[in-house]
Amino acid sequence: MSHKASLHRQQSASSVPLIELEDFCFAYEQNPVLRHITLTINAGDSVVLMGDNGSGKSTLLKALSGLAFAQRGSYRFCGEEVSERTMRGSFAKRLHQRVGFIFQDSDSQLFCPSVEDEIAFGPRQMGLPEEEVLRRVDDTSRLLDIEGLRTRAPYTLSGGEKKRVAIACILSMNPDVFCFDEPLAGLDAKTRAWLLGFLKQLKGAGKTLVIATHDQSLADEVADYFVYMGDSHGYEDRPHVHINS
């Protein structure tokens, strides 16, 4: 699908779930973080992960993005196994094109000398012709209203500007899945309002959203259903999944 300056709703004819985790377990140095998670996410779903700090929300997002791997159980994306073995080959590039991860701390994501280079980095890694790379930079900069920042160094930007640039870096690759870790944390009211509207745009375009957040207003606005991490309960009047991690 070609990259456009506007978001177009996607339709999926495939009956294979986009994301499947079965008995997924992960630990940091013998410290269990994700335990026996079984979860299916279909194309176009908007899923909100909720739970206390340390319940594994961020680690689950990393796993979906191919940055942490099952030590027991499995993760399949469009029916293909995601593991340390498969991510050593060409599948890694395909997964990172289709699943974008926006970190809570934008400074962890931005490393190029200019905003323009940041946005171009992903498309260049995809091997796209330079003409297409520049087109995507233009389109994405215009869509996120950051055209005036293109020559700036990321470290000179405000928190809200960094968040827009971090999103632009992922959007320029036109992924199917957007994973957001606490997207509204630390933002001013104006940027929060903009980002909430943008998430609704992504949802309306048929993108798959997986969002870890403590923000109830965000959860209520965008969630098709909730996944509860840890022992917390609530929202019994809403479709949900509960996971003891």
C-alpha positions in Angstrom: 0.0 0.0 0.0 1.5 3.4 -0.9 2.0 5.9 1.8 -0.3 8.9 1.7 -0.6 12.2 3.5 -4.0 11.1 4.9 -5.1 8.0 6.6 -7.3 5.5 4.7 -9.3 2.8 6.3 -7.9 -0.7 5.8 -9.9 -3.9 5.3 -8.5 -7.3 6.0 -9.9 -10.4 4.2 -7.6 -12.8 6.1 -9.2 -15.1 8.7 -5.8 -15.6 10.4 -5.6 -13.5 13.6 -3.1 -10.6 13.3 -1.5 -11.3 16.7 -1.7 -14.6 18.7 0.1 -15.2 22.0 -0.3 -18.7 23.5 1.0 -19.4 27.0 3.5 -16.7 26.5 6.1 -16.4 29.4 9.0 -14.0 29.8 11.3 -13.2 32.7 14.2 -10.8 33.4 17.0 -12.7 35.1 14.7 -15.2 36.7 12.2 -12.5 37.6 8.9 -13.5 35.9 7.2 -10.5 34.2 4.8 -12.1 31.7 3.3 -15.5 32.8 1.1 -17.7 30.7 -0.5 -15.0 28.5 -2.9 -16.2 25.9 -4.3 -13.4 23.8 -5.7 -12.8 20.3 -5.7 -9.4 18.6 -7.4 -9.1 15.2 -6.7 -6.5 12.5 -8.4 -3.2 13.4 -8.8 -3.9 17.1 -8.0 -1.1 19.5 -6.7 -2.7 22.7 -5.8 -0.9 26.0 -3.5 -2.6 28.4 -4.1 -1.6 32.0 -2.5 -2.5 35.3 -0.1 -1.3 38.0 3.4 -0.3 37.4 5.6 -3.4 37.0 2.7 -5.5 35.8 4.3 -6.2 32.4 2.5 -3.8 30.1 5.7 -2.3 28.6 7.3 -5.7 28.3 4.2 -7.0 26.5 4.5 -4.2 24.0 8.1 -5.0 23.4 7.2 -8.6 22.8 4.6 -7.7 20.2 7.3 -5.5 18.5 9.8 -8.3 18.4 12.1 -6.9 21.1 11.4 -9.6 23.8 10.9 -13.2 23.1 8.9 -16.1 24.6 10.9 -18.2 27.0 7.9 -20.5 27.1 4.8 -20.5 24.8 4.6 -18.7 21.5 3.9 -15.5 19.6 2.6 -15.5 16.0 2.1 -12.5 13.8 -0.2 -13.3 10.8 0.5 -16.9 11.5 4.3 -16.6 11.5 6.3 -17.4 14.6 8.1 -14.5 16.2 11.2 -15.8 18.1 14.9 -15.1 18.4 15.4 -17.6 15.6 13.0 -16.1 13.1 14.1 -12.6 13.9 17.6 -13.4 12.7 16.3 -13.5 9.1 14.3 -11.4 6.7 11.2 -11.8 8.8 12.6 -9.3 11.3 12.5 -6.6 8.6 8.9 -7.5 7.7 7.7 -7.4 11.3 9.3 -4.1 12.0 7.7 -2.6 8.9 4.3 -3.8 10.1 4.5 -3.2 13.9 5.6 0.2 15.1 6.5 0.9 18.8 6.3 4.4 20.2 8.2 4.5 23.5 7.0 6.4 26.5 10.2 8.3 26.6 10.7 9.9 23.2 14.4 10.4 23.9 14.9 6.7 23.9 13.6 6.6 20.3 15.3 9.7 18.7 19.0 9.5 17.8 19.6 11.1 14.4 21.1 14.6 13.9 17.9 16.1 12.5 14.1 15.6 12.6 14.2 15.0 8.8 16.8 12.2 9.2 14.7 10.7 12.0 11.6 10.4 9.8 13.6 9.1 6.9 15.5 6.5 8.9 12.8 3.8 8.8 11.9 4.0 5.1 15.6 4.0 4.2 16.1 0.8 6.3 13.2 -0.6 4.3 15.2 -0.1 1.2 12.8 2.3 -0.5 14.1 4.5 -3.3 15.2 7.9 -2.1 12.4 9.7 -4.0 9.8 7.6 -2.1 11.7 8.2 1.2 11.6 12.0 0.7 7.9 11.8 -0.3 7.1 10.0 2.9 9.1 12.6 4.9 7.1 15.3 3.2 3.7 13.6 3.7 4.3 12.7 7.3 5.7 16.1 8.3 2.7 17.8 6.8 0.2 15.4 8.4 1.7 15.8 11.9 2.3 19.6 11.4 6.0 19.4 12.1 7.3 20.8 8.8 9.0 23.7 10.6 11.0 21.2 12.7 12.6 19.3 9.9 16.1 20.9 10.2 16.1 20.9 14.0 18.1 18.5 16.2 15.7 16.4 18.2 17.4 17.3 21.6 16.3 20.9 21.1 12.6 20.1 20.9 10.0 20.3 23.6 8.4 17.2 25.0 5.3 17.6 22.8 7.4 18.2 19.7 9.5 15.1 20.4 6.4 13.0 20.8 5.1 14.2 17.3 8.5 13.4 15.8 8.6 9.9 17.4 5.2 9.2 16.0 6.2 10.5 12.6 9.2 8.1 12.6 6.8 5.2 12.9 4.1 6.6 10.7 6.5 7.1 7.8 6.8 3.3 7.6 2.9 2.9 7.4 2.7 0.0 9.8 -0.4 -2.1 10.4 0.0 -2.0 14.2 0.9 0.9 16.5 2.1 0.0 20.0 2.0 3.0 22.3 3.5 3.0 25.8 1.8 5.6 28.0 1.4 8.0 25.1 -0.1 10.9 27.1 2.5 10.8 30.0 4.2 14.1 30.6 2.4 16.1 27.8 0.8 19.5 28.1 -3.0 19.8 27.7 -2.7 21.0 24.1 -0.5 18.1 23.0 -2.6 15.6 24.9 -5.7 16.8 23.1 -3.9 16.6 19.7 -2.6 13.1 20.4 -6.0 11.8 21.5 -7.5 13.0 18.3 -4.7 11.5 16.3 -5.2 8.1 18.0 -8.9 8.3 17.0 -7.8 9.0 13.4 -5.6 5.9 13.4 -8.5 3.8 14.8 -10.9 5.3 12.2 -8.4 4.3 9.4 -8.5 0.7 10.6 -5.1 0.6 12.1 -4.6 -1.9 15.0 -3.8 -0.1 18.3 -2.2 -1.6 21.4 -1.9 1.1 24.1 -0.5 0.8 27.6 -1.9 3.5 29.8 -3.0 4.6 33.2 -5.1 7.4 31.7 -8.8 6.5 32.1 -10.0 9.2 29.7 -7.8 7.8 26.9 -8.9 4.3 27.6 -12.6 5.2 27.5 -12.1 7.1 24.2 -10.2 4.5 22.1 -10.6 1.0 23.6 -12.6 -1.7 21.9 -11.6 -3.8 24.9 -9.2 -3.9 27.8 -6.5 -6.3 28.8 -5.9 -6.2 32.6 -2.3 -7.0 33.7 -1.8 -8.3 37.3 -4.5 -8.6 39.9 -6.5 -5.5 39.1 -10.2 -5.8 38.3 -12.8 -3.3 37.1 -14.7 -2.0 34.1 -16.9 -5.1 34.3 -19.4 -3.4 32.1 -16.9 -3.3 29.2 -15.6 -6.1 27.0 -12.3 -7.2 28.6 -9.6 -9.8 29.1 -8.0 -10.3 32.5 -4.4 -11.6 32.7 -2.6 -12.5 35.9 1.0 -11.7 35.1 
